[in-house]
Amino acid sequence: MSSGFGRALDRLTIYLPIILMGLLALGTYWLARNTPVLQAPAAESAPTHEPDYFLRGFSVKSFEPSGRLRSDIRGAEAKHFPDTDTFEIEQPRIRAYNNATGALTVASARKAIANGDGSQVQLIGDAVVTREPPANAPPGQPKLEIRGNFLHAFLDVERVRSNQRVEIRRGNDRFEADNLDYDNLDRVMQLRGNVRGVLQPRER
């Protein structure tokens, strides 16, 4: 009987590594099935053109380093879009001041798109930009008024551009053109495409 037990023990010794390997494989499989999987961090989605906040019945003012008012932008409603850092403004009313000359520029439209600091404003629909004479202008100098369906105003450099039909009024004088580039600081106005004008005689 002892010899039979010895033979059984010898067989067990032979198969013991295989049994242990099988138990180890089962344990590894069980751990793999029951271990929670760490999810990879989700990739950041590209910003979409969706507003992140709204303003209603607002007024936004910007000032020069000296503390003097530079511009005042008002509107019925505005939406801020973080992907482009722009504002879409309904019924905008804009006043920009040149504190060096005392001149005032007033702009309005049905809608506007302004950049984050308000230095550029695209006026859309019944757009009007009015340049009032500076405080040191000679008496009787008329204001300048630019009208069109689209006007792009650069308030910091006092420039107005348009790639659409515009009308310019200065006193009783009238001009029309298919596009416009007006630089107030250099006193240069470029009109291109089907330009028409009416100059009224000056009163003596």
Steps between C-alpha positions, in 0.01 A plus 500: 500500500786725573632438153161598350501819704853575385402456136203735549728751668745475210219563248379798705851638507520471121166678437534753784665771282225461237231527770665807648530661156131433438403654835721803425338542156151483655600759761639733234182464293284576804704810583482623140121461499446675832758779494339839412629648176648849521342710226728720296437871551255630242658715234411868528229580250555788263320818608169552323347828393255511790450801731621464857312801642245765406456871571170686475445875507872547557767769475872417478750784537875495435746756627844629408790448746448863605145415607321687222210326330600344165180321390152411617319204341132446574247252369172321555673162532847353457635145481864415570663219300813363672642322194548831316483739801237708321166655591188494284297807589139576415412867436848633581566865582868592513676821598878528454699799622826647370616681810793657314274695261169488684332329203215256548407202282151354533397168342178301486350203313249219539778262603873512574789261553770644728833354607583448866645845571248689285766647270338349188127492427327356194168679452234304312164625372416872471851584619585864565832650613496872579816700555429821689736796442779529760478766766767715329334481155411828324139613549256347256709193416247226417495155651587197291248219476558157340206269432481144369379149561844403633769720657816382676611761754850500654440728795859526632643616167187684381454302182188375319496240222229331297489256210136585433314800359533811718370854508707789639345825613696810593276798539306525174755295303418139413714212375431135424738211426517121495767490771672735739824546693494810720795600719404794719847551650658543155187674363490257205184346356525242222184421304498223240247352261219698338582821685244779480507838670311826532686809621294800602650848462632654818330805638723808512 
